[in-house]
Amino acid sequence: MALLQSPGRPIRRGAPAFMLAVCCVVFTAVCAQTARADVIQNVLLTWRDLASRCERPPYFANEDGALLAVAMFEAINAIEKKYAPFGDITPVKLPASPNVAAAQAAHDVLIHTCPANASLYTDALARALGEIKDTVARANGVAVGRRAAASVMAARSQSGVGRADLLPNTSQPGVYVQTAEYIGTNWASAQPWAMDKPEQFRAPPLPSLTSDIWRRDIDELRRVGGLVSDNRTAEQTELARYWGQTGVRKILPQLIGQPGRTLVDDARFLALAEIAWADAYISLFEGKYHYAFWRPITAIRHAAVNGNLAARSDSIWRPLLETPPHPEYPCGHCASVAAVGTVIAAEFGEQFPSVVIERGAFIHRYNSAQQYIDAVSISRLYAGAHPQFSIDAGKASGVAVARLVMQRYFKK
């Protein structure tokens, strides 16, 4: 099949290098060749997939993912004793099955976070326990998993992440109130996993609306991020649409079960990535609601009123993708992908396996964590969602969050 070289950014500041090619669908047999043959049996992926079937409002997703990953790591690591634990669930009776411990921990977390799917998780646990014939190792593994899940959930019981975002109230009849659900208002004040406070890595102040940076970046976005654009290629449009509809953690399953890595190594990696993702969201939404900055559709349609005479207004401009229901700055995709990508880079370094993600007629291939970070981030420019200064600020915040997470948790 013919390869299509992505043109990257059409103008200025060195485009990131990433590739697009023609192919089929994610997790087909072809793509599965990047991982071990037994990866489908991996307990981490099995329960991650089961968790994805839970229908929960979006304000739960980040916390739920971290709870699941940390509980599984805690259970496995309590038996393997390779890394510093999240808490203290000693003593552990041996022999104990790490797979049983992880399955039990995952089951207990999911029963708590998604009780509507209780029968699904109970059946999956029964199958997992039935695979272990050593009754002592099985019983001890169950005990470890239960204690791991209970310990992690207790530690996060007051996080505040699960509070629903509420529509604003107004006491003045006839005054407009946003009709779509606000997203992230309660993340902005939630208890972080690693940060001392939500504002610890707040994005720096925005450029002035009369500055050259503002004029340059908003004009670039107007030209390449519009619903109709002669300055954006088909590959760039596909990149924007794909990552606009897909969570940035999409590549994680392909990194689990790589040759030479153990179950506890993968559990630790997944836990770090999920914590970084969760804290990045707390950080970025704190920044969004602190600055309460207008979205590009508003900025471009009203560019003439901000005092920058060089900025070009376009009263009918529309972005390629629908505008999200929260403030613009900093870029959320950029912060979250930088957080996850920084953990990936630290974990794999030069050994990063080529990652393939497919959609329709296109395949996205990333040969380094930085390619992945840059591709997801620049997609938000093509989507008409964020100007470059917001992309840069989001990426910097995500990197800082991830470095703190890795400094704090699960060291050897």
Phi, psi and omega in degrees: 000145184287141176268143176246120178280122178293134181283352180068210181282140184285341185215153171038164170054047168048100181291147174290148179266117172213159188245149171230139178220166180273131180197213186238239191241149182300147175068023169285175181299326180297312182292329182294346180293344179286349182238175179296154181297332183264015186298330181296338180269358183299126184298326180296315181288324179302311183281334173295320178294318178299321179296326183293346181275358179280130177265101181231152176301155186297338182286357176263338195302315185294314180293319181298318180296318179291317178303313181298310184294318182292321179296319178294318177299314183301319181293313181293315183292331177298331178272316183281330177055050181257330185233162175297133184282167175288318179222213181227109178240021177287160358277158179244126178277134179245152002285150177218137181279119177299323180294319176295316180301315179295317180296317180295317179298314180297315179304312184294322177295314184290325174300325180284315186276336183220067184298338180296336180258022187305318182294324177299314182287324179294319178295320180295320179295319179300319178295318180296317180293325181293340180282345182257112184275338179285106187294327179290312179298325179292312181296318179293322177297319177301315181298317180296313181299318179297316181291324178296312180298315181297320181294314182292317180295324178295321181294332183252015185294338182248025184294329181080002183291327186282001178291136180288144173285130184256149173293144179292150178260153174222140180265001184252108181302140177091350181276134183296136172236136180304130185271334176279155180293131171293143179242130171095000181297324181272336170301325185298339181239015182284163177282119180289164174280317186241324181293153176287328181202157184301328183274006185304321180242040179303138178299148181294164180304150182290156172293151179297146178292349177259005184275162175294325179298314179299310182300314182296313186286322181287328177291321176300314180296319179303320185282322186255349185250007182283159177304320174245122183213130174271358184253006180238133182278169177298322180293321178291324176296317177297318179301315180297315182293318182297304185285344173288339182247002188231137177293146185292345180276010183304329185277348187302317181302328180287347179263355179268135177086021178290150181306138176087356181255145181263169179298319181291327176297314180293322179296317177298313180302313182296320179295317178298316181297319182289322176295316179299318178297316181295314180290328177298322179292320177299315181296312186291323180285333172299317178294317181301313183278342172290313183273331179048050186274144183294153179281159181305323181299325177284316183298317183286319179292337182238029183300329184289343184267359186265004176091356179262099186293342180277345180284139184262127177272151176214100190290346180244011182296139175227144178285162177301315181250157181299140181287128179294157184272056175199167182299165189278313195260132359271174180297121183286313176305320184293318178294316184289320179290326178293323178295309180295316181295327178292322175295317179299314181299319180292326183284320188251332179054230180288350181268014181300123179281147177300127182252133183239126177233125187248150177205115177055239183272002186240153171228132178261123182239128181237127183256004175202160177296325181293323175301317179297312178301312184293321181294312180298319183295312183290339177299333182285336171291311180297332179284347184079022185263326186214136171284170187298323182295329177287322176299313181297318181294319179297315180299316180298319179295316180297319178298315181298318178299312183297319180297321178293317179302313181291331177288328187270323193247143161062039177283159177288000000 
